[in-house]
Structures are given as C-alpha cells and as structure tokens.
Amino acid sequence: MSQVFSTETHRNMLARIPHCTGREVSDWLRTVEEGPALFRFEEKVSWLRHEYDLAYGHAKAIVHEYDLRRAARKLL
C-alpha cells in the first residue's frame, strides 16, 4: 500500500534528493520524461528504484513532482 506524503514532507524530500543522490531534481525529472512510457505511478516509481537504485521515498517524490509539473503544464 502506498503512503501519502504531506506537502511539507514532499518539499523536504525534494530538498534532500540532491544530497542523497548526487543529482539535481531537474535532472531526475528529465530522466522520468525521457524514460520508458509507463502509465501507472507505481510503475514509474519501481522503474526509478530498480534502474537507478533509489530509495522508495526518493523515487516516489520524484515521480510525484513530475506528475505535479506535468499537470500544471496542461492547465496553461
């Protein structure tokens, strides 16, 4: 079962990603964009975890941020 992060927890997780992974969040978002065309949220999280050896929380935060930004682009 997937846990839901609060907005504050999500922001804190994003802030820690560069330190923990050695890559900026923008790099990870580009990786998701250029990665395989997976439909489901958990498929994207699983792909990031296994392909790049990320922790579940980091992968989930990256995919969530990607989805938020993608949705914001559709609104414009």
ChimeraX attribute file (.defattr): number of C-alpha atoms within 10 A of each C-alpha:
attribute: neighborCount
match mode: 1-to-1
recipient: residues
	/A:1	3
	/A:2	6
	/A:3	7
	/A:4	9
	/A:5	14
	/A:6	9
	/A:7	9
	/A:8	9
	/A:9	12
	/A:10	18
	/A:11	13
	/A:12	12
	/A:13	18
	/A:14	18
	/A:15	13
	/A:16	14
	/A:17	20
	/A:18	15
	/A:19	10
	/A:20	13
	/A:21	15
	/A:22	9
	/A:23	11
	/A:24	15
	/A:25	19
	/A:26	13
	/A:27	11
	/A:28	20
	/A:29	18
	/A:30	11
	/A:31	13
	/A:32	20
	/A:33	13
	/A:34	9
	/A:35	12
	/A:36	11
	/A:37	10
	/A:38	12
	/A:39	8
	/A:40	8
	/A:41	12
	/A:42	14
	/A:43	14
	/A:44	20
	/A:45	24
	/A:46	17
	/A:47	17
	/A:48	23
	/A:49	17
	/A:50	12
	/A:51	9
	/A:52	11
	/A:53	12
	/A:54	18
	/A:55	15
	/A:56	14
	/A:57	16
	/A:58	20
	/A:59	23
	/A:60	25
	/A:61	21
	/A:62	25
	/A:63	21
	/A:64	18
	/A:65	19
	/A:66	19
	/A:67	15
	/A:68	11
	/A:69	12
	/A:70	12
	/A:71	11
	/A:72	10
	/A:73	9
	/A:74	7
	/A:75	6
	/A:76	5
